[in-house]
Amino acid sequence: MARTGAVAQGAAATRTVPPPALSPTTPPAAAEPPVRHPEAPEPGTDLGVHYPQCFACGDEQPNGLHLRVVAGEGASVTAEFQVGPEHQGAPGLIHGGMLALAFDETLGSVNWMLRTPAVTGRLETDYLRPVPVGRTVYIRAWCEAVHGRKLYHRAEGRLDGPEGELVARSGALFIQVGVEHFTKHGREDEVRAVLERPEQYRSLRAFEVNP
């Protein structure tokens, strides 16, 4: 019995341990650096709303974030919004879901720098510090890598400006899709209406490049 136990312990000691699995938001080794589209808006351009009823950026949502996104250098954007009483979770503090929403909107706007339509496949958010009502959240987001249809993005949120206190981080996996994704699963008439007004709404203009 002692010999059998020793053999079993030896086998366990030499067993190959598999490496930890990568997070779905971590690009694989074969991924490539992103390439800013030559027709992407100039750095400093306000991208405007992508849909007036969007709770993150829409101007027809009275209690929305009214988040504004600005084109950055390379495959990056910045955004900011003010935390209002309607965005609370705990008294006086932002609801974590609202912060995740702001990240999702800003990360999704990075796709316009690549001029490729894509949808969120996975969103991860790390909450590092409390975010009080009445403060402004500043977000910077960028594309880290591209692998096939998969786009790997990162973002960070700070209080009151790009040099402010770091309060949250986010990573996301976006999947490139075509316009039929939105016309099939959403309200086709409204999707078409946005497509017909590229000078007013930003989100679907990329479909003219990658239908």
LINFEN-V953043 format. One record per run of one state. SS is the DSSP state (H for helix, E for strand, L for the rest). FROM is the first residue (numbers start at 0). TO is the last residue. Records with the same first field share a line. If there is no record, write none. Layout:
# LINFEN-V953043
SS = FROM-TO + FROM-TO
This chain:
# LINFEN-V953043
L = 0-0 + 14-30 + 32-44 + 46-66 + 71-74 + 82-83 + 88-91 + 94-94 + 114-116 + 127-130 + 132-134 + 147-148 + 159-164 + 176-177 + 185-186 + 195-203 + 208-210
H = 1-13 + 84-86 + 95-113 + 178-184 + 187-194 + 204-207
E = 31-31 + 45-45 + 67-70 + 75-81 + 87-87 + 92-93 + 117-126 + 131-131 + 135-146 + 149-158 + 165-175
